[in-house]
Structure formats: C-alpha cells, structure tokens
Amino acid sequence: MKTETELDLLEMLLRDQPLCTAAEISNFAIAFWDGRRLSWARLTKDGSDRADEMFNLDLDAWDELCGYVDDWLASPRYSERPELHRWLQNAQ
C-alpha cells in the first residue's frame, strides 16, 4: 500500500536524524521520531511556528496530509525544535 510505503520511508529518514529533528511536512504539521515511533504535531496558528500539540495520524489526518508528505519526500526539509526536547524529557 502506498501509504505504508510513504510512512515507512518518512520514519526511516527521521530515525537517521538526531532526536528532536522535525520533518517540516506543511505549514501546520510536522513529523518526528520520538525514540520509539513516528510522531506527529500540529503547529500553532498564531504564526510563531512552534509545535503546539501532538496528534495521532488517523485516516482523516492522513487524507489532509498525504499530498504534503509526497511533496516532502520529493524535497525533504528538516528543523530542530526545542519544544520537542521538552516534550520528550517530560515523557520520560
């Protein structure tokens, strides 16, 4: 299935990056490797470009993001996000 292949590739690419590196999927969502699995977060709507909250990638979210993931895989863009460091530290 195309979806699984795209998500597997995204996960593999993020696992190879330093922890807390985000894939800049769109102007409203990022993906990152949390040390165990591929995770997703929404960005704030206030224009600050900070990760606001994590979300589960369900079918509705995938329908919204699949084109952005295709574009990202064609031209990957990464960033380091301090808020991810805080989230992962608090999760331990």
C-alpha positions, 0 to 999 in steps of 0.5 A: 500500500502506498501509504505504508510505503510513504510512512515507512520511508518518512520514519526511516529518514527521521530515525537517521536524524538526531532526536528532536529533528522535525520533518517540516511536512506543511505549514501546520504539521510536522513529523518526528521520531520520538525514540520509539515511533513516528510522531506527529504535531500540529503547529500553532496558528498564531504564526510563531511556528512552534509545535503546539500539540501532538496528534495521532495520524488517523485516516482523516489526518492522513487524507489532509496530509498525504499530498504534503508528505509526497511533496516532502519526500520529493524535497525533504526539509528538516528543523530542530525544535526545542519544544520537542526536547521538552516534550520528550524529557517530560515523557520520560 
